[in-house]
C-alpha cells in the first residue's frame, strides 16, 4: 500500500506542476522517479543555515580533534562510494550524551558522542553513518519538503474530483505520508547504507548488531527511570518506524544477503579511550539528588525520592510515589525588570497567579507565586531567580493540591538550595570518562562492573555498554569499556 500510494502521489504531483517547468527526476542512487521541488543548491543552503542551530541545540562540536577526525574519516570513506561523491558531506561529532544521529539536506551528518560510546566497533559506527548518508543521497528531506508544498494542492484536487468525504480521507493519508521519514524511506536508507558498507568492506551485519545494542540501551534507560523495559517494544501501527532490527534484516536480504567484512574493534576502542561519558561540563552534572553546573557555576538539590534527569532544554525531577514533579529551566532571553514583574508580565502572563511575592534566595533577587490548573487537579508553584544580567532561572513545582501542601517544606528546601558555586567548587566537578581496559583471566562481569562510576545499575550498565546482553563470554572481548571518574 505504501509503495502504491507513493507512486500515485508522485505521478499526481508531477502532473500538477508540469506547467511550472518542474518535473520528476530519476535519483541515481535509488533509481526512483520522484518529484523534487528543491534543487541541490537550495538543499545545501538549508543545511548551511540550519547547521549553527543544530550545534547550539546539541551541545556544539565535541572538542576532541582526534575523535572528530576519526568520525569524519569513516564518513568520508563511505561518502566516496556513493552515487553523488561530489555532494560535499560534513560529518560532525556532537558533544551530547544522548544517543542520536541525523542528517540535514546538503550533506550535513551528525552523530553524538553518546551514540559513539554505545557502538562496539567501527563497522557499527559506519552503519549509522551509512544510514544517514542514505537519507541524504536519496534526498528524503527534499522529497518531504516537496510533498509538504504540494499536499494541500493535491488534497484539494482530489476533493474537487471525488467529493468532500474523499477529500477528508486524502488529508489523513497526506498527514501520515508527511510524518517524519516514511517506512519506505527508512528502509531505503538502510539499503543504501548497507550498499556503502559493502563497498567499503565493512561487515553489513554491523547495522543490525548496533540496533540490538540500541534496543538494550533503551530498555536499560526505561528500567533506570522506573518504567517497564518492555515498553520499548510497543508498536503503534501509525508510527513511522517499524521494529528496526527486522527492518535492517529485510534491507540486508534485499541488498544481496550477508557479507562478513571487517569490524575494526581495536581501532574503535582506541578512539573511544578517554572520551567524556554522560553529562559534560557544558551540560552540568547530576550527582544523586544534586545538580551542579561547573560552567555557569550554580547548584541545587531535589527532595529525597525524586529522580533527576538532565535534558537538553531542562532539568527534570519526578517522584512516582509523591506523584509530583520539578522542572528547572533557563529563561529564553534576559529581562531588565524585577522578578515580580517578570513572573506576572512575562513568564506567567495571562495566568491567574496567587500570592505573588518578591523574595531573596541566597542573595539572588527572586519572585514566587502559585497557580491552579483549570481542572483543579494540579497546583504549580513558580519561582523566578535572577542569576546575573544574562540569566534568569526558573523552578516549577507541580503536584495535586493536597500533595502540594505536604511537599511545601521539601520544595522550599529545594528552592533555597539554589546557590552560586565558587571557582574552586566548580573546578572540582569533572565528567565521567570511558576507559578501555584489558580483560584478565581472573576478571568477571561482577568484578569489572564494580569499577563503574555509578551508584546504581552498575552491572546492567556494564553489560549494555559492552554488548554482553547476548550472553557472550567476557573473555572473548579481550578489552572492555568502563566508565570511570577521574581516570
N, C-alpha and C positions, 0 to 999 in steps of 0.2 A: 504493500500500500504506500509506504513512504517513497519508494523509488518511482512508482507511477505518479504520485502527487507531485514529486519534484519535477519530473519531465513535463507534466501538464502545466505546472506553473511557469516553467521556463519557456515553453512554446507560447503560452498566452502572453507573457511579458514581452517576448521578442516581437510579437505581433503588435502589442500596444505601443512600443517605442520605435517601430520601424520607420515611422515618418520623422523621427527625431535624429536620424543618422546614426543610431546606436544599434549594434547587433550582438548576437551571441558569438562568443569566441571559443575556440577549442583549446582547452588547457593542455599544454604539452606533458604534464605530469600525470594527469588523471584521464585524459582522452575524452572528458565530458564536455558537452557543449552547454555553457551556462551564460546567462545574461549578466554582464558586469558593467555597471554604470560609472564605476570609479576606475580611472586609469592608474597604471603603476606609479606614475609620478605623484598623483594625489595620495595614493596609499603611503608613499614614502613621507610625504608631508604630514600625514596623520600621525604616523609613528614618531616623527621628529617632534611634533607638537606635544604629543602625549608622554614622551619619554621622561621629561623632568617631573611630570605629575606622578608617574609610577615610582620614580626614585623617592619622591617626597612621601608617598603613601606607604612604601615598603622598606623604610629604614636606610635608603641610599645604597650605594655600592659597598660591598664588603671590602674593607681596607686591608686586603692581603693580595698583593700583586701576583704572587706565585699561584695561589688558588684561583684567582680570577683568570689568570692567563691559561691555567690548565683547562678550565671550562671552555674558554674561547678557542683553544686549540682543538678540542674534541668537536665542538660545534663547527669549526671551520672545515675540518675533515669531512664531516657529514654534508655540510652545505656544498662542498665542492663536487659531490656526486649527484646533486640534484639536477633537474632539467633546466633550472634557471640559476646557474652558479654565479652569474654576473649581477644578481639582485643586490648583493652587498648586505650581508647579515651582521647584526650587532648582538653579541652574547653578553649578558650581564648577570653577575652573581650578586644577589641582593642580600643585604645584611638584615635578614629576617629569620626568626626561629620557626616560623610557620612553614609547614611542608607544602610548597606551592611551586607551580610552573605555569607559564602562559606566554602568549606571543601577541604582538601588535602588528598591524599591517606595515608593510615595508621592510620586514625582516628583523624586527626587534624581538629577541627571545630572552626570557628571564627565567632563572631558577633561584630558589632561596638556599641559603646555607643550611636551613632546616632539612630541606629535601636532600641536599648533598650528604648530610650526616647520616640520613636513613639509608641511602643506597649502599649496596655492598661491594660494588666493583665498577670499573669504568664502563663496561658494557651496559649496566643498568642505567647509569647516568646518560650514556649515549642514546639509550632507548627513549628516555624522557625528552631529550633534546630533539631526537629524530621525529617524535610525535609532534612537537611544537613546530618544527621546520615544516612538517607535512601540512599543518594548518596554513602556514604562510604560503607555501608553494601552490597549494590548492586554492588559495585566495578565498578562504572561507569567510573571513571578515568582510571582504568586498562583496561576496555573494549576499551575506546577511544584510549589509547596508543597502545594497541594490534592491533586495526584496522588501526592505522597510520602506524604501522610496516608492515602491510600486504596489504594496499590499492593499492600501485603501483604494487605489485606482482599479486594481483587479477585482476587489470585492464589490465595488460599485458597479462594474460592468456585469459581473455575474448576477447581481441583484436585478439589474435592469432586464436581463435576458430571462431569468428563471423565477423572479418574484421575490418578495420580501423574506419569506422563510428561508429560502436557499441562501439569500444574502447573509442572514444571521449565521447560518451554518458555515459559510465560507469565511466569515470573520473569525469563528472559532478555530478553523483549520489554519488560517493565516497566523493566529496567535501562537498556536503550537509550533508552526514552522519556524517562527522567528525567535523562539525562546532559546537563547544561548546557542551553542552548536547543536545541530541535529544529530540524531543517532547515526545517520548515513555519513555525516561529516566526521564524526568521531571515528567511525570505522575506516573511513578513507584516510584520515590522518595516521591511524595505526598502520594501515597497509603501506603508506608511503614511508613512515618511519622504519618499518621492517625492511623495506626495499633499500633504504640508505644504510641501515645496519649491515645488511648483507653485502652491499657494495664496498663498505669499509672493513669488512672482515670480522665484525663483531658477532657474537652469538645472539641470534634473533630471539632465542628463548628468554633473554635477559629482560625483555619488556614485560613478559608475564611474571617473572620472578620478582621484579620490582613491585608490581601491583599486589603481589602476595604480601610483601613487606608493608606496603601502604595500608592494606586491609588490617593486618595485625596491629599496626600502629594506631589506626582509627579505633580498633577495639580496645586497645590499652588506654587511649585517651578517654574513651567513654567510661571505662572502669575507674580510672583515677578521678573523674568528675562525678562519680557516684551514679552513673547511668548504666543501663544494661549493655554489655558488649555486643549483644545480638542485634541491637538497633541499627548497626551499620550495614546489616544485610537486608534491611527493609527495602521494599521495591515498590515504587509508585509507577503505574503504567503510563502516567503522563510526564514522568521525569525524562530529562534529556539524555541521561547516561544509563544504559543497561549495566548489568554486573560486568565490571571492567575486565576481569580475568577471562571470562567467557568471550568477551568481545575481542580481546587480543589474540586468544587462541584461534578464533574464527579468522581473524586477519592473517595470522601466520599460515593457516591452511589455504586461504585464498591466494596467498603470496608465494606459494610453491613449497610449503612444508617446512620442516625443521632444518636448521643449519647449526652445527656445533662449531662456531667460531671462537674467537678469543674473548676472555672476560677481563683480564688485566687487574686482578685484585690487589697485587702487591703495590703497583704504581699508584693505584687509587688510594689505598690506606696511607701511603706516604704523603699524598696530597692532603689528606684529612688530619694528619697528626698536628695537634696544637690549635685546631680550628675552634672558635667560640661555639659553645653548645647552649641552646636555650637563649634566655634573655641576655642581651649585651648592654654595655654602658649607655647606648643611645635609647634603649627601651626601658631601662630600670630593672630592678630585681625583685622578685617575690621571694621572701625569706620566711617561710612558715606563714604566720599571720601578719607579717610586717612587709610593707612595700617601701623600697628606698631607691631613689634616683640619683646616681652619682653626678650626672651632667648638670641637671637642674638643681641638685642639692636640696632635696626635701625628703621627708619620710612620714609615714603614718602607719597605724596598726588597726586591724579589724577585730571585732569581738571573737571570743572563743566559739568554735562551732561553725565559723564562716570560712569558706574556702576561697582563696584569692586566685584570680585569673588575670594575667597581663595580656591585653588585647591591643591591636594597633591603635585603636581610637579611644580606649578607655581601660580603666582598671575596674574589674567587677569582682564582687564577693557575694556569695549566697549561702544561706543556711536552709537545708531542706527541712530540718527539724523545726526551726522557728518560722519557716515559710516567709522569709524576709530576704531583702537584697540591698546591696550598697553599690552605687555606681560613682566612680570618680572620673572626671573629665577636665580638660582644659578648655576655656572659652575660645571660640574660633578667632577672635580678634581683641585687641586692647580696648579698654574703656576708661575714660578720664574721670568720670563722676564717682560719687560714693557707691559703696557696695549695696546700700539700701536702694538707691536709685537704679542701680544695675539690675538688682533682683526684681524690682517691681516694674521697671520700664523696659527691660531688655529680655532677660532670661525668662522671667515669669509674667511677661506682658500678656494681658488678657485672662490670666488665671485668677481665681478667687482666693487670693493669698490671705492667710490668717496669721495674726500676731507677728507682723513684720518688725524686726528688731535689729539694730546695729550692735555688733559685738566685737570683741578683740580675741584673737586666737594666737597666743604666744607672740604677741607684738604685731600681728598682721591685722589690718582692717578687714572686717567681715560683716556679713548680714545673714539673717536666717528668717525663715517663715515656713508655714506648712500649708498644704492644700489637700483636700479630699477629692478623690475621683468622683465623677458624676454618678456612678452606680453605688457609691458609698462603701465599696468593699475594700478600698486601699487608701491609706494615708501616705503622703510624701512629705518628708522633711527636707527642705532645701537649704544648702549652705553655700555662700559665695565668698571666696577669700581672695583678696588682692595680695599676690605674692611679690610682685615687683611691677615696674612700669609696663612690662610686656605681657605678663601672665596673670590671668585670673583662673583659679582652680575652683572646682565645684563638686560638692558631695550631694548625692540624692540618696536618702534612706527610705526604703519602701516596705510597708508591712500592713496587714489588716489593722483597723483601728485599735482593737483590744490588744493585739500583739505589739503595736507601736508603743502603747503605754508601758508595757512590761520591758520593752527593749530600750526605752528612752535613756536610762543611765548608761547602757553599753554604747549606744550610738553617740552619746555626749562624750564618752571617753575617746571614742574614735575621732570625733571632731577635734578634740583638744590634744590628740596625739600628733596632729599635723604640726611639723616644725622644720626649721631650716637645719641642714647639715653643715658642719664646719668643713673647711677644705681637708682637714686631717681625717674626719669621719668619712667623707666621700672617697678619699684615696684608698681607704681600707677595702671598699667594695670592689670585688673583682669577679669577672664572669667565670662560669664553668667552662672547661675545655675538653675536647676529645684527646685521649691519649691512646696510642696504639702500643699494645704490649704483646710479647711472645707468650704462647701457652706452654707451660711446663708440664711435665709428665704427672706431677702431683696436683695440678690445678683441677678444680671442679667448678661447675657453674655457681654453686653456692659461695665458694671462696672468692671467685673473681667478682661476682655481683656485690659482695660485701664491700668492695672498694669503690662502688659507685657513689657519687656525691649527692645522694638524695636521702630524704628522711623516710620515704615510704616507697613501696613497689620496686625495690632495688633489683630483685631477681627478674621480675617481669620486664623492667626497662632494659636490663642487660640482654635478655633473651630476644626481645624485639629488635633492639639496636643491631644485634649481630645475626639476625635471621635464623635463630635456633628454634623457631616455633615448629618446624617440621621434624623435630627430634634428631636433627643432625648431630653427630658426635662432636663434642667440643674439640677434641684433639685434631679433628680433620681441618679445623680452621687455621691452625698454626699461629695466627695472630688475631687479636680481637680488639674491638673498640671499648674503651672505658670512658666514663665521664668523671672528671676529677676537678677538684678545687685547688687552686694554687699549685699547679704542676702535678 
